């Protein structure tokens, strides 16, 4: 499961980023419902253009500290599988996949390496 994640996570993330960017830059049409027309990115990043400055919320220093502590803990949790697969890529002249076919080939290569060593 970790090998599948290692091989395909980057490809999946690229596709998710593409969909997010497409969605957030597409125009929402005006409707008779209680919605605001415009591009989601502009509505979020530049609310003053639509007269929506009141959407900002105060975040306390305590809330920021809690998030910072959790982020630090998250960064300290080492994914040993990730380090192992990166080591294999570096030492066996394998490349990070750039498409699904390359990811599948890398996964198969990692399985062969595992079978040869066990």
C-alpha positions as CSV (number, residue, x, y, z in Angstrom):
1,X,0.0,0.0,0.0
2,X,2.9,2.4,0.8
3,X,4.5,1.6,-2.5
4,X,1.3,2.4,-4.4
5,X,1.0,5.7,-2.5
6,X,4.7,6.5,-3.2
7,X,4.3,5.9,-6.9
8,X,0.9,7.5,-7.6
9,X,0.5,10.3,-5.0
10,X,2.3,12.9,-7.1
11,X,0.3,12.1,-10.2
12,X,-3.0,12.1,-8.3
13,X,-2.0,15.4,-6.6
14,X,-1.2,17.0,-10.0
15,X,-4.7,16.1,-11.3
16,X,-6.4,17.3,-8.1
17,X,-4.5,20.6,-8.4
18,X,-5.6,21.0,-12.0
19,X,-9.2,20.4,-11.1
20,X,-8.9,22.9,-8.1
21,X,-7.4,25.6,-10.3
22,X,-9.9,25.1,-13.1
23,X,-12.8,25.1,-10.6
24,X,-11.6,28.2,-8.7
25,X,-10.9,30.3,-11.8
26,X,-14.2,29.4,-13.6
27,X,-17.0,32.0,-13.4
28,X,-20.0,31.4,-11.2
29,X,-23.0,32.8,-13.0
30,X,-25.5,35.1,-11.3
31,X,-28.7,33.4,-10.2
32,X,-31.9,34.2,-8.4
33,X,-30.7,32.3,-5.3
34,X,-28.7,33.8,-2.6
35,X,-25.3,33.4,-4.4
36,X,-22.7,35.8,-5.5
37,X,-21.4,35.6,-9.1
38,X,-17.7,35.8,-10.0
39,X,-14.6,33.6,-9.9
40,X,-14.2,31.7,-6.6
41,X,-10.5,32.7,-6.3
42,X,-11.3,36.3,-6.7
43,X,-14.3,36.1,-4.3
44,X,-12.0,34.5,-1.7
45,X,-8.8,36.5,-2.2
46,X,-10.4,39.9,-3.1
47,X,-13.8,40.0,-1.3
48,X,-13.8,43.8,-1.3
49,X,-14.5,43.7,-5.1
50,X,-17.9,42.3,-4.4
51,X,-18.6,44.3,-1.2
52,X,-17.9,41.3,1.1
53,X,-15.2,42.5,3.5
54,X,-17.4,41.3,6.4
55,X,-16.4,37.7,5.6
56,X,-13.1,38.0,7.5
57,X,-12.9,36.2,10.9
58,X,-10.6,36.9,13.8
59,X,-8.2,34.2,14.7
60,X,-6.8,34.3,18.2
61,X,-3.2,33.9,19.2
62,X,-4.1,30.7,21.1
63,X,-5.7,29.2,17.9
64,X,-2.6,30.0,15.9
65,X,-0.4,28.4,18.6
66,X,-2.5,25.2,18.6
67,X,-2.2,24.9,14.8
68,X,1.6,25.6,15.0
69,X,2.0,22.8,17.6
70,X,0.0,20.3,15.6
71,X,2.0,21.2,12.4
72,X,5.3,20.7,14.2
73,X,4.1,17.3,15.4
74,X,3.0,16.4,11.9
75,X,6.4,17.4,10.5
76,X,8.2,15.4,13.1
77,X,6.4,12.2,12.2
78,X,8.8,10.5,9.8
79,X,7.5,8.3,7.0
80,X,10.1,5.6,6.9
81,X,8.6,4.1,3.8
82,X,8.9,7.4,2.0
83,X,12.6,7.6,3.0
84,X,13.2,4.0,1.9
85,X,11.6,4.4,-1.5
86,X,13.5,7.7,-2.1
87,X,16.7,5.8,-1.2
88,X,15.8,3.1,-3.8
89,X,15.2,5.7,-6.4
90,X,18.5,7.4,-5.8
91,X,20.6,4.2,-5.7
92,X,18.9,2.3,-8.5
93,X,18.8,5.2,-11.0
94,X,15.0,5.2,-11.1
95,X,13.0,8.4,-11.7
96,X,10.0,10.0,-10.1
97,X,7.0,9.2,-12.3
98,X,5.6,12.0,-14.4
99,X,2.4,10.2,-15.6
100,X,0.3,7.2,-14.6
101,X,2.2,4.8,-16.9
102,X,5.5,5.7,-15.3
103,X,3.9,5.4,-11.9
104,X,2.7,1.9,-12.7
105,X,6.1,0.9,-14.1
106,X,7.8,2.2,-10.9
107,X,5.4,0.3,-8.7
108,X,6.1,-2.9,-10.7
109,X,9.9,-2.2,-10.3
110,X,9.5,-1.8,-6.6
111,X,7.7,-5.0,-6.3
112,X,10.4,-6.8,-8.2
113,X,13.0,-5.3,-5.9
114,X,11.0,-6.5,-2.9
115,X,10.6,-10.0,-4.3
116,X,14.4,-10.3,-5.1
117,X,15.3,-9.3,-1.5
118,X,12.8,-11.5,0.3
